[in-house]
Amino acid sequence: MTAPVPPPVTEPRRLLRALYDRAVQRALPAHNLAAWLPQPPPRPGRTLVLGAGKAGGAMAAAFDTLWPADAPLSGLVITRYDHVPPAYRRKPGRIEVVEASHPVPDAAGRAAAERIAQLARGQGQGLSKDDLVVALVSGGGSALLSLPAPGLTLEDKQAVNRALLASGAAIGEMNCVRKHLSAIKGGRLAAMCAPARLVTLLISDVPGDDPAVIASGPTVPDATTCADALAICRRYGIALPAAARAGLESGAFETPKPGDAAFAGHATHLIATPQQSLEAAAALAREAGLEAHVLSDEIEGESREVGKVHAALARAVARRGAPFGKPCVILSGGETTVTVRTRAAGQDKGRGGRAGEFLLGCALALQGERGVFVLAADTDGIDGIEANAGAIVAPDTLERASAQGMKAAEFLDRNDAYSFFAALGDLVVPGPTFTNVNDFRALLVL
């Protein structure tokens, strides 16, 4: 099959969207899972698949397709609402897929997490050393796999989760708190599966690709501590329910650590990463005749500030041809954060996520720089909780906004990037992509 020809540089919007689509395609489970498929256990061993994440439905579908038809297979995976691939929804396979809420957990996620815990413990027929457990883990699993620690309620978890999401905390910090308030994350799921052999297949959505951070590491050791979680909550002013504070202060909520026997003989494999997707987009840009530069797949920080830094780089290239020659594409990934500003009483709540906030900061810093076009989007197809993955900034973005009586700075002040770009018709709306390797940013300088 011949690869599609990339759009020409004379169609910058189409080209940027093609780069995003190529990045997403590179991260799809169907393209990556086969190389990491474990061998079925000898009979009478069973194979049990457990997992959670935004890519969970697609990972389950790919695994089911690849697994031998005559080999026993069962399991349960949790994914976000509307993130089950249509073909697997129409014709479910051997692995059950349950949908739940993200980024704030709900009762459906809690019930499914309890069922996963029961399956791991054997439901009366305990797993043996002859059995194989395959964990399919991807970004979003922290919220989807929500089983509160003893003494905590789902409402407790929801309140802490909302506060973390609005705090500006980095993903590693948020997941440190989440895993210590969980009965299943932070390596605890692995302990439940003993003595079965465990293979974890991961799609990374975190800077550094640390398995202990992806979905809060349900099947891998956790080097962070209850004291770390408490310090993070103090740093960001996160109010903790009394039971949560007591569990952290006493150490009762401590997680299994590296060297714990629960992890002996287990294998962990990264099947798709942000860097791979950025490199795939770079290759497509080069096919279009452009220089392509990957800054990093680990960029963190306040979204609007990261946008300003990217804009400064694009301006330098546009005006001085340094540090890169033009025309070129500059790519980056990672996971930025949004600190939700305090709003006055009666003020409308803003809409939007990391990508939109990045783009507003970038547009304001670019000030209509000629020849610079920017796309930022989340590779799962959803920027925050809206229907878009991100948006596009063009040299005329601020001018068109002004013609509609919109001031970009005011929308940024109230974290309302979605409304800004929706009014301009500049949203990127691919729908759920069935994978997740985090933020994707592309700056085209002509």
BAMARKOL-579537 format. One record per residue (C-alpha): chain; residue in three letters; residue number from 0; x, y, z. Coordinates in Angstrom, 3 decimals. Example, Ala and Ser with C-alpha at 12.3 -4.5 7.8 and 13.67 -1.06 7.14 Angstrom:
BEGIN
REC unit code pos        u        v        w
REC    A  ALA   0   12.300   -4.500    7.800
REC    A  SER   1   13.670   -1.060    7.140
This chain:
BEGIN
REC unit code pos        u        v        w
REC    A  MET   0    0.000    0.000    0.000
REC    A  THR   1    1.422    3.371   -1.069
REC    A  ALA   2    1.793    5.933    1.700
REC    A  PRO   3   -0.299    9.096    1.197
REC    A  VAL   4    1.533   12.098   -0.222
REC    A  PRO   5    1.774   14.924    2.359
REC    A  PRO   6   -0.068   18.179    1.595
REC    A  PRO   7    2.124   20.921    0.094
REC    A  VAL   8    3.519   23.787    2.176
REC    A  THR   9    1.173   26.103    0.260
REC    A  GLU  10   -1.644   24.533    2.308
REC    A  PRO  11   -0.301   25.045    5.845
REC    A  ARG  12   -3.462   24.067    7.710
REC    A  ARG  13   -3.809   20.773    5.835
REC    A  LEU  14   -0.110   20.061    6.312
REC    A  LEU  15   -0.250   20.648   10.071
REC    A  ARG  16   -3.300   18.412   10.371
REC    A  ALA  17   -1.517   15.699    8.370
REC    A  LEU  18    1.428   15.854   10.792
REC    A  TYR  19   -0.944   15.411   13.728
REC    A  ASP  20   -2.723   12.511   12.031
REC    A  ARG  21    0.600   10.787   11.315
REC    A  ALA  22    1.658   11.165   14.947
REC    A  VAL  23   -1.611    9.607   16.117
REC    A  GLN  24   -1.387    6.797   13.571
REC    A  ARG  25    2.095    5.865   14.803
REC    A  ALA  26    0.716    5.367   18.313
REC    A  LEU  27   -2.270    3.170   17.475
REC    A  PRO  28   -2.230   -0.160   19.348
REC    A  ALA  29   -2.965   -2.130   16.172
REC    A  HIS  30    0.379   -0.927   14.741
REC    A  ASN  31    2.465   -1.613   17.841
REC    A  LEU  32    1.184   -4.486   19.932
REC    A  ALA  33    2.187   -7.495   17.830
REC    A  ALA  34    5.917   -7.084   18.525
REC    A  TRP  35    5.329   -7.343   22.272
REC    A  LEU  36    2.789  -10.166   22.405
REC    A  PRO  37    3.777  -12.749   25.059
REC    A  GLN  38    3.593  -16.486   24.451
REC    A  PRO  39    0.390  -18.161   25.684
REC    A  PRO  40    1.016  -20.180   28.845
REC    A  PRO  41    1.103  -23.976   28.548
REC    A  ARG  42   -2.163  -25.617   29.549
REC    A  PRO  43   -3.740  -25.688   32.064
REC    A  GLY  44   -2.568  -22.088   32.406
REC    A  ARG  45   -5.046  -19.307   31.692
REC    A  THR  46   -4.532  -15.850   30.205
REC    A  LEU  47   -6.281  -12.956   31.909
REC    A  VAL  48   -6.184   -9.445   30.435
REC    A  LEU  49   -6.715   -6.476   32.762
REC    A  GLY  50   -6.218   -2.805   32.105
REC    A  ALA  51   -7.291    0.809   31.976
REC    A  GLY  52   -6.677    3.922   29.919
REC    A  LYS  53   -7.891    6.014   27.009
REC    A  ALA  54   -6.284    3.516   24.629
REC    A  GLY  55   -7.722    0.593   26.595
REC    A  GLY  56  -10.483   -0.288   24.146
REC    A  ALA  57   -8.151   -0.255   21.152
REC    A  MET  58   -5.482   -2.195   23.051
REC    A  ALA  59   -8.038   -4.859   24.019
REC    A  ALA  60   -9.294   -5.110   20.433
REC    A  ALA  61   -5.763   -5.451   19.050
REC    A  PHE  62   -4.764   -8.025   21.658
REC    A  ASP  63   -7.918  -10.073   21.064
REC    A  THR  64   -7.284  -10.083   17.304
REC    A  LEU  65   -3.654  -11.139   17.683
REC    A  TRP  66   -4.169  -13.783   20.384
REC    A  PRO  67   -4.532  -17.349   19.051
REC    A  ALA  68   -8.159  -18.306   18.562
REC    A  ASP  69   -7.631  -21.652   20.304
REC    A  ALA  70   -5.851  -20.173   23.338
REC    A  PRO  71   -8.026  -19.421   26.394
REC    A  LEU  72   -8.487  -15.686   26.900
REC    A  SER  73  -10.684  -13.521   29.125
REC    A  GLY  74  -10.442  -10.179   30.851
REC    A  LEU  75  -11.727   -6.709   31.604
REC    A  VAL  76  -10.405   -3.324   30.499
REC    A  ILE  77  -11.711    0.164   31.366
REC    A  THR  78  -11.647    3.036   28.889
REC    A  ARG  79  -13.140    6.501   28.597
REC    A  TYR  80  -16.712    6.976   27.422
REC    A  ASP  81  -16.913    6.774   23.601
REC    A  HIS  82  -13.360    5.399   23.323
REC    A  VAL  83  -14.211    1.849   22.256
REC    A  PRO  84  -13.312    1.291   18.571
REC    A  PRO  85  -16.545    0.995   16.553
REC    A  ALA  86  -15.766   -2.506   15.226
REC    A  TYR  87  -15.160   -3.870   18.739
REC    A  ARG  88  -18.294   -2.140   20.004
REC    A  ARG  89  -20.380   -3.732   17.249
REC    A  LYS  90  -18.851   -7.161   17.756
REC    A  PRO  91  -17.360   -7.529   21.260
REC    A  GLY  92  -14.582  -10.045   21.654
REC    A  ARG  93  -13.170  -12.150   24.455
REC    A  ILE  94  -12.045   -9.153   26.526
REC    A  GLU  95  -14.826   -7.110   28.093
REC    A  VAL  96  -14.462   -3.341   27.736
REC    A  VAL  97  -16.237   -1.050   30.217
REC    A  GLU  98  -16.533    2.719   29.763
REC    A  ALA  99  -16.172    5.246   32.564
REC    A  SER 100  -15.486    8.921   33.217
REC    A  HIS 101  -12.267   10.870   32.684
REC    A  PRO 102  -10.654   13.062   34.019
REC    A  VAL 103  -12.837   12.915   37.144
REC    A  PRO 104  -13.718    9.334   38.175
REC    A  ASP 105  -17.290    8.135   38.443
REC    A  ALA 106  -19.266    5.204   39.859
REC    A  ALA 107  -18.876    3.195   36.653
REC    A  GLY 108  -15.092    3.391   36.933
REC    A  ARG 109  -15.187    2.479   40.589
REC    A  ALA 110  -17.392   -0.577   39.941
REC    A  ALA 111  -15.182   -1.718   37.072
REC    A  ALA 112  -12.026   -1.271   39.171
REC    A  GLU 113  -13.574   -3.428   41.892
REC    A  ARG 114  -14.304   -6.113   39.300
REC    A  ILE 115  -10.707   -5.965   38.073
REC    A  ALA 116   -9.500   -6.428   41.641
REC    A  GLN 117  -11.787   -9.444   42.030
REC    A  LEU 118  -10.513  -10.975   38.784
REC    A  ALA 119   -6.919  -10.429   39.860
REC    A  ARG 120   -7.587  -12.125   43.174
REC    A  GLY 121   -9.221  -15.033   41.336
REC    A  GLN 122  -12.866  -14.675   42.420
REC    A  GLY 123  -12.557  -17.831   44.517
REC    A  GLN 124  -10.374  -19.583   41.935
REC    A  GLY 125   -7.053  -17.962   42.642
REC    A  LEU 126   -4.477  -17.339   39.936
REC    A  SER 127   -1.597  -19.803   39.906
REC    A  LYS 128    2.007  -19.690   38.769
REC    A  ASP 129    0.844  -21.383   35.556
REC    A  ASP 130   -1.378  -18.409   34.647
REC    A  LEU 131   -0.503  -15.313   32.660
REC    A  VAL 132   -1.887  -11.862   33.395
REC    A  VAL 133   -1.446   -9.199   30.721
REC    A  ALA 134   -1.967   -5.607   31.858
REC    A  LEU 135   -2.900   -3.148   29.103
REC    A  VAL 136   -2.126    0.285   30.531
REC    A  SER 137   -2.339    3.729   28.946
REC    A  GLY 138   -2.784    7.359   29.901
REC    A  GLY 139   -6.047    8.196   31.615
REC    A  GLY 140   -5.941    5.045   33.697
REC    A  SER 141   -5.437    7.060   36.883
REC    A  ALA 142   -9.011    8.366   36.732
REC    A  LEU 143  -10.577    5.329   35.081
REC    A  LEU 144   -9.126    2.757   37.492
REC    A  SER 145  -10.600    4.336   40.587
REC    A  LEU 146  -10.748    2.134   43.656
REC    A  PRO 147  -10.463    4.292   46.791
REC    A  ALA 148   -8.116    3.307   49.595
REC    A  PRO 149   -9.764    1.885   52.741
REC    A  GLY 150  -11.838    4.519   54.514
REC    A  LEU 151  -12.148    6.787   51.458
REC    A  THR 152  -15.237    7.279   49.322
REC    A  LEU 153  -15.601    7.910   45.618
REC    A  GLU 154  -16.657   11.453   46.500
REC    A  ASP 155  -13.373   11.911   48.378
REC    A  LYS 156  -11.415   10.804   45.326
REC    A  GLN 157  -13.443   13.049   43.039
REC    A  ALA 158  -12.846   16.105   45.201
REC    A  VAL 159   -9.088   15.537   45.412
REC    A  ASN 160   -8.906   14.809   41.687
REC    A  ARG 161  -10.728   18.020   40.759
REC    A  ALA 162   -8.462   20.043   43.020
REC    A  LEU 163   -5.332   18.475   41.507
REC    A  LEU 164   -6.528   19.128   37.951
REC    A  ALA 165   -7.075   22.824   38.703
REC    A  SER 166   -3.888   23.263   40.735
REC    A  GLY 167   -1.238   23.359   38.013
REC    A  ALA 168    0.522   20.313   39.465
REC    A  ALA 169    2.649   18.269   37.058
REC    A  ILE 170    1.405   14.832   36.029
REC    A  GLY 171    4.006   13.043   38.158
REC    A  GLU 172    2.904   15.020   41.202
REC    A  MET 173   -0.781   14.370   40.570
REC    A  ASN 174   -0.204   10.650   40.123
REC    A  CYS 175    1.893   10.433   43.283
REC    A  VAL 176   -1.144   11.606   45.253
REC    A  ARG 177   -3.573    9.471   43.268
REC    A  LYS 178   -1.672    6.222   43.769
REC    A  HIS 179   -1.371    6.729   47.526
REC    A  LEU 180   -5.127    7.265   47.825
REC    A  SER 181   -5.873    4.141   45.781
REC    A  ALA 182   -6.418    0.506   46.640
REC    A  ILE 183   -5.330   -0.692   43.186
REC    A  LYS 184   -2.746    1.703   41.712
REC    A  GLY 185    0.880    2.231   42.711
REC    A  GLY 186    1.800   -1.446   42.197
REC    A  ARG 187   -1.098   -2.851   44.181
REC    A  LEU 188   -2.715   -4.563   41.182
REC    A  ALA 189    0.497   -6.526   40.628
REC    A  ALA 190    0.417   -7.724   44.227
REC    A  MET 191   -3.160   -8.946   43.730
REC    A  CYS 192   -2.119  -11.033   40.712
REC    A  ALA 193    0.527  -13.084   42.551
REC    A  PRO 194    1.709  -15.763   41.927
REC    A  ALA 195    0.743  -15.494   38.239
REC    A  ARG 196    3.260  -14.230   35.697
REC    A  LEU 197    2.519  -10.600   34.795
REC    A  VAL 198    3.349   -8.798   31.553
REC    A  THR 199    2.525   -5.081   31.354
REC    A  LEU 200    2.146   -3.440   27.937
REC    A  LEU 201    2.199    0.351   28.115
REC    A  ILE 202    1.374    3.293   25.888
REC    A  SER 203    3.153    6.266   27.425
REC    A  ASP 204    1.517    9.644   27.889
REC    A  VAL 205    4.003   11.079   30.386
REC    A  PRO 206    7.280   12.994   30.084
REC    A  GLY 207   10.137   10.532   30.536
REC    A  ASP 208    7.965    7.451   29.853
REC    A  ASP 209    8.196    6.323   33.485
REC    A  PRO 210    5.991    3.206   33.905
REC    A  ALA 211    5.395    4.183   37.533
REC    A  VAL 212    3.719    7.418   36.401
REC    A  ILE 213    1.687    6.115   33.435
REC    A  ALA 214   -1.854    5.608   34.806
REC    A  SER 215   -0.295    5.817   38.286
REC    A  GLY 216    1.591    2.555   37.777
REC    A  PRO 217   -0.913   -0.126   38.855
REC    A  THR 218    1.473   -3.009   38.081
REC    A  VAL 219    4.936   -1.554   38.773
REC    A  PRO 220    6.857   -0.582   41.931
REC    A  ASP 221    6.402    2.899   43.358
REC    A  ALA 222    9.426    4.782   44.666
REC    A  THR 223    7.355    7.715   45.974
REC    A  THR 224    6.055    7.831   49.531
REC    A  CYS 225    3.100    8.965   51.597
REC    A  ALA 226    5.284   11.845   52.776
REC    A  ASP 227    5.809   12.886   49.158
REC    A  ALA 228    2.057   12.869   48.558
REC    A  LEU 229    1.451   15.016   51.637
REC    A  ALA 230    4.118   17.497   50.555
REC    A  ILE 231    2.509   17.844   47.114
REC    A  CYS 232   -0.890   18.509   48.673
REC    A  ARG 233    0.614   21.183   50.914
REC    A  ARG 234    2.479   22.761   47.972
REC    A  TYR 235   -0.678   23.195   45.922
REC    A  GLY 236   -3.134   23.814   48.745
REC    A  ILE 237   -5.066   20.576   48.149
REC    A  ALA 238   -7.630   19.998   50.906
REC    A  LEU 239   -7.597   16.360   52.015
REC    A  PRO 240  -10.498   14.477   53.616
REC    A  ALA 241   -9.732   13.449   57.195
REC    A  ALA 242   -9.394    9.754   56.294
REC    A  ALA 243   -6.976   10.558   53.463
REC    A  ARG 244   -4.802   12.726   55.657
REC    A  ALA 245   -4.767   10.104   58.407
REC    A  GLY 246   -3.786    7.341   55.980
REC    A  LEU 247   -0.950    9.393   54.525
REC    A  GLU 248    0.356   10.707   57.848
REC    A  SER 249    0.357    7.252   59.449
REC    A  GLY 250    1.891    5.539   56.407
REC    A  ALA 251   -1.072    3.156   56.172
REC    A  PHE 252   -1.465    4.088   52.493
REC    A  GLU 253    2.117    3.252   51.564
REC    A  THR 254    2.661    1.546   48.194
REC    A  PRO 255    4.799   -1.516   47.264
REC    A  LYS 256    8.394   -0.433   46.638
REC    A  PRO 257   11.154   -1.498   44.214
REC    A  GLY 258   12.569   -4.847   45.308
REC    A  ASP 259    9.240   -6.101   46.629
REC    A  ALA 260    8.759   -9.798   45.899
REC    A  ALA 261    5.370   -8.997   44.324
REC    A  PHE 262    7.197   -7.847   41.178
REC    A  ALA 263    9.584  -10.787   40.781
REC    A  GLY 264    9.648  -12.196   37.250
REC    A  HIS 265    7.312   -9.569   35.822
REC    A  ALA 266    7.976   -7.890   32.462
REC    A  THR 267    7.124   -4.334   31.383
REC    A  HIS 268    7.209   -3.083   27.779
REC    A  LEU 269    6.559    0.336   26.263
REC    A  ILE 270    4.761   -0.317   22.969
REC    A  ALA 271    4.220    3.324   21.932
REC    A  THR 272    5.793    6.573   23.120
REC    A  PRO 273    5.490   10.312   22.435
REC    A  GLN 274    8.974   10.424   20.881
REC    A  GLN 275    8.031    7.809   18.299
REC    A  SER 276    5.013    9.854   17.258
REC    A  LEU 277    7.028   13.067   16.990
REC    A  GLU 278    9.607   11.293   14.840
REC    A  ALA 279    6.838    9.963   12.573
REC    A  ALA 280    5.506   13.502   12.111
REC    A  ALA 281    9.025   14.770   11.426
REC    A  ALA 282    9.492   12.142    8.724
REC    A  LEU 283    6.270   13.270    7.021
REC    A  ALA 284    7.394   16.911    7.166
REC    A  ARG 285   10.639   15.967    5.458
REC    A  GLU 286    8.655   14.186    2.756
REC    A  ALA 287    6.960   17.547    2.157
REC    A  GLY 288   10.376   19.127    1.612
REC    A  LEU 289   10.727   20.806    5.007
REC    A  GLU 290   13.436   20.708    7.620
REC    A  ALA 291   11.988   19.117   10.748
REC    A  HIS 292   13.233   19.559   14.309
REC    A  VAL 293   12.016   17.677   17.381
REC    A  LEU 294   12.628   19.850   20.445
REC    A  SER 295   11.645   17.319   23.104
REC    A  ASP 296    8.903   14.913   24.090
REC    A  GLU 297    9.253   15.909   27.759
REC    A  ILE 298    8.191   19.568   27.858
REC    A  GLU 299    6.266   20.508   30.992
REC    A  GLY 300    5.204   23.782   32.583
REC    A  GLU 301    2.290   26.206   32.540
REC    A  SER 302    0.636   25.882   29.128
REC    A  ARG 303    0.434   29.610   28.364
REC    A  GLU 304    4.090   30.113   29.312
REC    A  VAL 305    5.234   27.176   27.186
REC    A  GLY 306    3.254   28.790   24.362
REC    A  LYS 307    5.202   32.031   24.778
REC    A  VAL 308    8.534   30.189   24.641
REC    A  HIS 309    7.552   28.328   21.474
REC    A  ALA 310    6.436   31.632   19.934
REC    A  ALA 311    9.810   33.230   20.705
REC    A  LEU 312   11.576   30.377   18.942
REC    A  ALA 313    9.289   30.627   15.911
REC    A  ARG 314    9.863   34.403   15.706
REC    A  ALA 315   13.632   33.915   15.759
REC    A  VAL 316   13.403   31.453   12.901
REC    A  ALA 317   10.998   33.662   10.938
REC    A  ARG 318   13.020   36.861   11.383
REC    A  ARG 319   16.643   35.688   11.531
REC    A  GLY 320   16.670   32.155   10.165
REC    A  ALA 321   18.151   30.934   13.444
REC    A  PRO 322   18.550   28.596   15.220
REC    A  PHE 323   16.848   26.759   12.341
REC    A  GLY 324   16.625   27.612    8.687
REC    A  LYS 325   13.235   28.113    7.091
REC    A  PRO 326   10.955   26.752    5.835
REC    A  CYS 327   10.808   24.263    8.687
REC    A  VAL 328    8.594   22.467   11.159
REC    A  ILE 329    9.338   22.527   14.891
REC    A  LEU 330    7.767   19.705   16.923
REC    A  SER 331    7.386   19.109   20.627
REC    A  GLY 332    5.471   16.964   23.075
REC    A  GLY 333    5.115   16.386   26.803
REC    A  GLU 334    2.388   17.384   29.233
REC    A  THR 335    1.841   20.991   30.164
REC    A  THR 336   -0.494   22.137   32.912
REC    A  VAL 337   -3.275   24.682   33.320
REC    A  THR 338   -3.777   26.541   36.570
REC    A  VAL 339   -7.442   27.534   36.708
REC    A  ARG 340   -7.676   31.179   37.754
REC    A  THR 341   -9.972   32.291   40.585
REC    A  ARG 342  -13.126   33.764   39.118
REC    A  ALA 343  -15.340   36.502   40.415
REC    A  ALA 344  -18.839   35.556   41.509
REC    A  GLY 345  -21.170   35.149   38.565
REC    A  GLN 346  -18.359   35.052   35.986
REC    A  ASP 347  -18.738   32.389   33.314
REC    A  LYS 348  -16.576   29.313   33.657
REC    A  GLY 349  -13.986   28.985   30.922
REC    A  ARG 350  -13.790   26.005   28.576
REC    A  GLY 351  -10.698   24.400   27.181
REC    A  GLY 352   -7.617   22.348   27.958
REC    A  ARG 353   -3.842   22.358   27.738
REC    A  ALA 354   -3.613   22.634   23.937
REC    A  GLY 355   -5.973   25.595   23.686
REC    A  GLU 356   -4.274   27.423   26.541
REC    A  PHE 357   -0.881   26.843   24.894
REC    A  LEU 358   -2.200   28.249   21.618
REC    A  LEU 359   -3.671   31.389   23.187
REC    A  GLY 360   -0.365   32.116   24.896
REC    A  CYS 361    1.456   31.426   21.641
REC    A  ALA 362   -0.857   33.625   19.530
REC    A  LEU 363   -0.524   36.568   21.889
REC    A  ALA 364    3.261   36.282   21.822
REC    A  LEU 365    3.436   35.875   18.038
REC    A  GLN 366    1.274   38.964   17.416
REC    A  GLY 367    0.472   37.872   13.873
REC    A  GLU 368    4.028   36.972   12.856
REC    A  ARG 369    3.965   36.409    9.100
REC    A  GLY 370    4.523   32.888    7.857
REC    A  VAL 371    4.021   31.164   11.236
REC    A  PHE 372    1.259   28.599   11.676
REC    A  VAL 373    0.823   26.502   14.837
REC    A  LEU 374   -1.185   23.394   15.679
REC    A  ALA 375   -1.451   22.015   19.194
REC    A  ALA 376   -3.657   19.053   20.027
REC    A  ASP 377   -3.964   16.156   22.410
REC    A  THR 378   -3.270   12.825   20.731
REC    A  ASP 379   -6.294   11.210   22.403
REC    A  GLY 380   -8.560   13.543   20.435
REC    A  ILE 381   -9.873   15.396   23.497
REC    A  ASP 382   -8.430   18.639   24.886
REC    A  GLY 383   -9.524   18.528   28.507
REC    A  ILE 384  -13.218   17.643   28.493
REC    A  GLU 385  -14.315   19.316   25.252
REC    A  ALA 386  -15.065   17.735   21.858
REC    A  ASN 387  -11.917   19.088   20.194
REC    A  ALA 388   -8.338   17.838   20.332
REC    A  GLY 389   -6.895   21.326   19.967
REC    A  ALA 390   -6.807   24.151   17.439
REC    A  ILE 391   -4.715   26.029   14.893
REC    A  VAL 392   -3.167   29.512   15.093
REC    A  ALA 393   -2.446   31.419   11.871
REC    A  PRO 394   -0.904   34.835   11.186
REC    A  ASP 395   -4.387   36.360   10.951
REC    A  THR 396   -5.798   34.751   14.135
REC    A  LEU 397   -5.715   37.886   16.313
REC    A  GLU 398   -6.926   40.087   13.451
REC    A  ARG 399   -9.944   37.874   12.786
REC    A  ALA 400  -10.695   37.726   16.504
REC    A  SER 401  -10.564   41.500   16.781
REC    A  ALA 402  -12.997   41.800   13.879
REC    A  GLN 403  -15.460   39.783   15.979
REC    A  GLY 404  -14.879   41.948   19.027
REC    A  MET 405  -12.854   39.277   20.838
REC    A  LYS 406   -9.710   39.984   22.846
REC    A  ALA 407   -7.477   36.920   23.153
REC    A  ALA 408   -6.022   38.088   26.466
REC    A  GLU 409   -9.464   38.172   28.071
REC    A  PHE 410  -10.203   34.606   26.969
REC    A  LEU 411   -6.825   33.511   28.337
REC    A  ASP 412   -7.513   35.231   31.658
REC    A  ARG 413  -10.611   33.101   32.156
REC    A  ASN 414   -9.132   29.859   30.746
REC    A  ASP 415  -11.615   29.954   27.847
REC    A  ALA 416   -9.552   28.873   24.846
REC    A  TYR 417  -12.269   26.600   23.480
REC    A  SER 418  -14.755   29.439   23.041
REC    A  PHE 419  -12.123   31.619   21.371
REC    A  PHE 420  -11.076   29.112   18.725
REC    A  ALA 421  -14.617   27.811   18.222
REC    A  ALA 422  -15.777   31.312   17.282
REC    A  LEU 423  -12.970   31.482   14.700
REC    A  GLY 424  -13.712   28.059   13.244
REC    A  ASP 425  -10.161   26.950   14.060
REC    A  LEU 426  -10.787   23.941   16.291
REC    A  VAL 427   -9.198   20.603   15.416
REC    A  VAL 428  -11.893   17.950   15.938
REC    A  PRO 429  -10.787   14.406   15.027
REC    A  GLY 430  -13.002   12.647   17.577
REC    A  PRO 431  -11.594    9.949   19.871
REC    A  THR 432   -8.387    8.551   18.365
REC    A  PHE 433   -8.233    5.374   20.514
REC    A  THR 434   -4.693    6.053   21.649
REC    A  ASN 435   -2.889    8.593   23.844
REC    A  VAL 436    0.724    9.753   23.721
REC    A  ASN 437   -0.054   13.173   25.127
REC    A  ASP 438    0.487   16.687   23.797
REC    A  PHE 439    1.426   17.222   20.156
REC    A  ARG 440    2.645   20.612   18.972
REC    A  ALA 441    3.803   21.623   15.498
REC    A  LEU 442    5.036   25.071   14.453
REC    A  LEU 443    5.339   25.643   10.713
REC    A  VAL 444    7.601   28.570    9.756
REC    A  LEU 445    7.497   29.509    6.066
